[in-house]
Amino acid sequence: MTQQAEASQPRIPLQDRLRQLLDGPVALDKRALLGTLYAEVSRYETLAYAAGWNDALATVRRGPRRDDDA
């Protein structure tokens, strides 16, 4: 999935998404459940990492802060 497609999806808090997976209508065996949980957590980590980079790049583009002059 592309980054734009990821961004266009509604953001469900991780805890709610995990609850959906655990309480969902389809019973998963342990391996399938762990694989699904791992994929969900990895996706959230990737989104958080990308957001951090976007914040850092935006800060760099704004230029250095002049706190020392104040």
N, C-alpha and C positions, 0 to 999 in steps of 0.2 A: 504494500500500500504506500502511496506517495505521501510526502509530508503534508501537502495541501489537503489530501483526502483525510489524513489523520486529524488535522486541525478543524475540519468541517464537522467531524463527528461530535455529538454531545459528550461532554466530559462527565463521567460518573465517578464519584469518589471511589478509590481503590477498595475501601472497606465494604461499600455497597456492592461493588462488582464481585468481590469475593463471596459475599453473602448470597448473591444471585447464583453463583456457580455451586456453592455448597447446598443451597436449598432448592435448586432448580428441579424441573420436572423429570429430567433425565438423570438416572443414577449412574455415576461414573465409578469404574473400578479405581483402586488406589493409584495405579500408574497413570491412568488417563487423567485423574484429578490432579495429581502432582504435575504432570506435563502441562495441563491447562493453567494451573496456578502459576507455574514458572513463566509461561508465555505472557500472562497478564502482568505479572510483576516486572518482567523485562520490558514490556511495552511502556509501562508507567515510568520506569527508570530512564528509558530512552527519551520520552517526552520531557521529563524533568531535566535531563542533561542538555537537550536541545534548547530548552527555555533558558537555562543558565548561560549557555553560549550566546544566545540572542541578547540577553541582558548585558553580558560583558561586551559584546560588539557594539551595542547601542551606547554604552558608556564611553568606549574608546572613540566612537565617531563624534561624540559631543565635545571631545577634547579634555585636556586636564582641568581639574577644578582648581580654583584660586583660593583655597582656604588659608594659605599662608599670608595673603595680603590683607585679610580682614582684621 
